Amino acid sequence: MSKFSKLGLRRTAAACAAAAVATVGLASMGAGNAAAAPLANGSKVITGIDGERVFTERTGESQYSVARVAYNGGIGRTALLSGTYKSTASEGVGGNLKVQILAGCQLDVGSLGGSLGGGISVLPSVGLDLSGGVSLPLAPGEAAIVDVTDKDFDSGSATIQLQDFEIEFPNCGGYASARTLTKVIASQGYEIGDDSSSVAGEGTLLQSTLYGQPFFVS
C-alpha cells in the first residue's frame, strides 16, 4: 500500500482553484441573470499508468437567482443551485467524490457573518441528495471555496444530487459569481488513514477536478 498526503493534495487543488476564480469568477462579472438558467453539462476522464480509470460528469445543473429581503434594506445576492454530480471508476478502484462551490463578490457593504447549514439524506445505492444552503462571508474582491458535501465509494460509482441548494451573499453590493467544482481522488484499494490526513492505495493515485460553468448571481 502506498500512502499519499491529503494535505499536499488540498494545497495543490486550492492553488489551481484560486487561479481559476481570479480569471473567471471575478474578472468576468457582468449583468446578473434574473431567471432560472440551465448550465452546461461537463465530463472528464482520467486514466492511470496501469489502466485505472475514473469518469466524472456533471448533468442537469441549473441556477435561479432569487430576490432577498434582508435587514440591510434588501442588499444581498442569493441563488438556488441544482445538479447531479457522478463519478464512475473502473473495477477495483475506489475513492472520494466531493462537490464544492467557488464564489466571488465585487463589493462588501456591511459587517459579515457566515454560517453553513442544510440537510443531507442518503439515497439508496445512488448518492447524496442535498438541500439547505451556505452563506458566504466575502470581503471586497475576495473569492472563497466552500465544501458542500462528499461521498466515499468502493469499486463502482458515487452520485451527489443538489436540489435548490441556496448560495447566499448576505452583504454583496456588487456583482457576484459562482461555479461548482466536482473533485475526485481515487486509487486501487483506496483507504483513508486513521488520522484523516492521508489516504492509502495501490498503483496510481488519480486526482481530477471538473469545473462547472460560471454563473452570475443577481
C-alpha angles and dihedrals in degrees: 000000000000122000124219126190114243089199092062091047091051092051092051093047092046092052092051092046093049090054091048095053092048091059101033112015098053109014093055098050112135141136112351126236115249099192140046111291131189116229126215120273117236142187141184136189126204124188128196127220090257094050098268110154137195123184117197124189140177118204139170094016117164140157134207122197112218133195115253124201106200139170090264094064099274100308110145143080129244133177133182112221127198132175149121123250121189140174125195120192132196120253114298095014120116135168149130129301116201134181120205136173121229110199142166139187130206101213138019113216105175149005110309131223125167136200136179120214145141141115130274126200125183116234113214110262090338114079138250130335108202129193131162122065153242132248115215118213101200128170120219111298092000129136129203139194113216126190113231102179143308139207132204118221138189123214105326128040145313129208132195121191125195119198119187091332106183120231109188129189098191098189104022110137097175135041119318128202135186143172136181128249118207108197130188131187114183145157141154109286091012112193134164115230121244090249091053089228099098141036128214130210147140127258120350123011106221120205126176139169120198112198119213126220111279115243135190122238110213 
